[in-house]
Amino acid sequence: MSSDPLATRLIGELVARGLTVATCESLTGGLVGATLTGVPGASAAYRGGLVTYASDLKGTLAGVDPAWISSHGVINARTAEMMAAGCGRVCGADLGLSCTGVAGPDPQDGEPVGTVYVCARLACPDRSPDHRGDPVRLDLSGDRWAIRDQTVSAVLQAGLRVVAGTS
């Protein structure tokens, strides 16, 4: 099996810029990190990841505000943003990538299957805010595996957009 082209591009861009990356995943259960580490030489950029599948782990591991989770659930833009910032901080990475959403078969937090939020967040204080990356809502379709696969691609694309803004 060959490396994912998006992951290969992202690792290449990170290495070229001397940046590192970490991941915080929910519905993908580690697939983003696995996809990134499938790239030869990924260790030059990939610091590590958090798999926060259970809602409470988003708070304890990634630093998502538990009061926010209690009031708003975990399927939203702000949670994705806090997850991305949290994994960057915890893993000591320049770029944090996150995803939270509903792969199915049942809705969660009042959100239908296929609702996903991804975020790529630069932790570099010398970057302008518009290069830090904003959460993106996706409305995906397909079965559980299709939604998870589309989410991995969306996270990698979000990372590429943010890293491209660092030139």
C-alpha positions as CSV (number, residue, x, y, z in Angstrom):
1,M,0.0,0.0,0.0
2,S,1.4,3.4,-0.9
3,S,1.3,6.6,1.2
4,D,-1.7,8.9,1.0
5,P,-1.0,11.7,-1.5
6,L,-2.5,14.4,0.7
7,A,-0.5,13.2,3.7
8,T,2.7,13.0,1.6
9,R,2.1,16.6,0.5
10,L,1.4,17.8,4.1
11,I,4.4,16.1,5.6
12,G,6.6,17.5,2.8
13,E,5.3,21.1,3.3
14,L,5.8,20.8,7.1
15,V,9.4,19.5,6.7
16,A,10.2,22.2,4.2
17,R,9.0,24.9,6.6
18,G,10.5,23.3,9.7
19,L,7.1,22.8,11.3
20,T,5.7,20.0,13.4
21,V,2.2,18.6,13.6
22,A,0.0,16.7,16.2
23,T,-3.5,15.3,15.9
24,C,-6.6,15.1,18.1
25,E,-9.2,12.7,16.7
26,S,-12.6,11.6,17.7
27,L,-14.7,9.8,15.1
28,T,-11.6,8.7,13.1
29,G,-10.1,6.9,16.1
30,G,-6.5,7.5,15.0
31,L,-6.8,7.2,11.2
32,V,-5.4,10.7,10.7
33,G,-2.3,9.9,12.7
34,A,-2.0,6.5,11.0
35,T,-2.3,8.2,7.6
36,L,0.4,10.7,8.4
37,T,2.8,8.2,9.8
38,G,2.3,6.1,6.7
39,V,4.5,8.6,4.9
40,P,8.2,7.7,4.8
41,G,10.1,10.3,6.8
42,A,6.9,11.4,8.8
43,S,8.9,11.4,12.0
44,A,10.6,14.6,10.9
45,A,7.3,16.4,11.3
46,Y,4.7,14.3,13.2
47,R,5.0,14.7,17.0
48,G,2.1,12.5,18.1
49,G,-1.6,12.4,18.6
50,L,-4.6,12.1,21.0
51,V,-7.5,9.8,20.3
52,T,-10.3,11.4,22.3
53,Y,-13.1,9.1,21.2
54,A,-15.0,9.5,24.5
55,S,-16.4,12.9,25.1
56,D,-14.8,13.3,28.5
57,L,-11.3,12.7,27.1
58,K,-11.6,15.8,25.0
59,G,-11.5,17.7,28.3
60,T,-8.9,15.6,30.2
61,L,-6.5,15.1,27.4
62,A,-7.0,17.9,24.9
63,G,-8.1,20.6,27.3
64,V,-11.5,21.2,25.9
65,D,-13.5,23.1,28.5
66,P,-15.7,20.6,30.3
67,A,-18.4,23.3,30.9
68,W,-18.5,23.9,27.2
69,I,-18.9,20.1,26.5
70,S,-21.6,19.9,29.1
71,S,-23.5,22.9,27.6
72,H,-22.9,22.4,23.9
73,G,-21.8,18.8,23.4
74,V,-18.7,17.9,21.3
75,I,-20.0,18.1,17.7
76,N,-19.3,21.8,17.0
77,A,-16.8,24.2,15.7
78,R,-15.5,25.5,19.1
79,T,-14.8,21.9,20.3
80,A,-12.8,21.2,17.1
81,E,-10.9,24.4,17.6
82,M,-10.1,23.6,21.3
83,M,-9.1,20.1,20.3
84,A,-6.6,21.4,17.6
85,A,-5.1,23.9,20.0
86,G,-4.9,21.3,22.8
87,C,-3.1,18.7,20.8
88,G,-0.6,21.2,19.6
89,R,0.1,22.3,23.1
90,V,0.2,18.8,24.7
91,C,2.4,17.4,22.0
92,G,4.6,20.4,21.5
93,A,3.7,20.8,17.8
94,D,3.4,23.9,15.7
95,L,0.2,22.7,13.9
96,G,-2.7,20.9,15.6
97,L,-5.2,19.0,13.5
98,S,-8.5,17.9,14.9
99,C,-11.8,16.3,13.9
100,T,-15.0,15.7,15.8
101,G,-18.3,14.5,14.4
102,V,-20.9,11.8,13.8
103,A,-19.9,8.7,11.7
104,G,-23.1,6.8,12.6
105,P,-25.1,4.8,12.7
106,D,-27.0,7.1,15.2
107,P,-27.1,10.9,15.6
108,Q,-25.1,12.4,18.5
109,D,-25.6,15.7,20.4
110,G,-28.6,16.4,18.2
111,E,-26.5,16.3,15.1
112,P,-27.2,14.0,12.2
113,V,-24.9,11.3,10.9
114,G,-22.3,12.9,8.6
115,T,-22.0,16.2,10.6
116,V,-18.2,16.7,11.1
117,Y,-16.0,19.6,12.2
118,V,-12.3,19.7,11.3
119,C,-9.8,22.3,12.3
120,A,-6.1,23.0,11.5
121,R,-4.6,25.4,14.1
122,L,-1.2,26.9,14.0
123,A,0.2,27.6,17.5
124,C,3.0,29.9,16.2
125,P,2.6,33.2,18.0
126,D,4.4,35.0,15.1
127,R,1.8,34.1,12.6
128,S,-1.1,36.4,11.8
129,P,-4.6,35.2,13.0
130,D,-5.8,34.6,9.5
131,H,-3.1,31.9,9.0
132,R,-4.1,30.0,12.2
133,G,-7.1,28.3,10.6
134,D,-10.7,28.2,11.4
135,P,-12.9,25.2,12.1
136,V,-14.9,23.9,9.0
137,R,-18.2,22.2,9.2
138,L,-18.7,19.3,6.8
139,D,-22.0,17.5,5.9
140,L,-20.7,14.1,4.7
141,S,-22.6,11.2,3.3
142,G,-22.1,7.5,3.1
143,D,-21.6,4.7,5.5
144,R,-19.5,4.9,8.7
145,W,-16.2,4.0,6.8
146,A,-16.9,6.5,4.0
147,I,-17.6,9.3,6.5
148,R,-14.4,8.5,8.4
149,D,-12.4,8.3,5.2
150,Q,-13.7,11.7,3.9
151,T,-12.9,13.2,7.3
152,V,-9.3,12.1,7.1
153,S,-9.0,13.8,3.7
154,A,-10.7,16.9,5.0
155,V,-8.3,17.2,8.0
156,L,-5.3,16.8,5.7
157,Q,-6.6,19.4,3.3
158,A,-7.3,21.8,6.2
159,G,-3.7,21.3,7.3
160,L,-2.4,22.0,3.8
161,R,-4.4,25.2,3.6
162,V,-3.0,26.5,6.9
163,V,0.6,25.5,6.2
164,A,0.4,27.1,2.7
165,G,-0.4,30.4,4.4
166,T,2.9,30.3,6.3
167,S,5.1,31.1,3.3
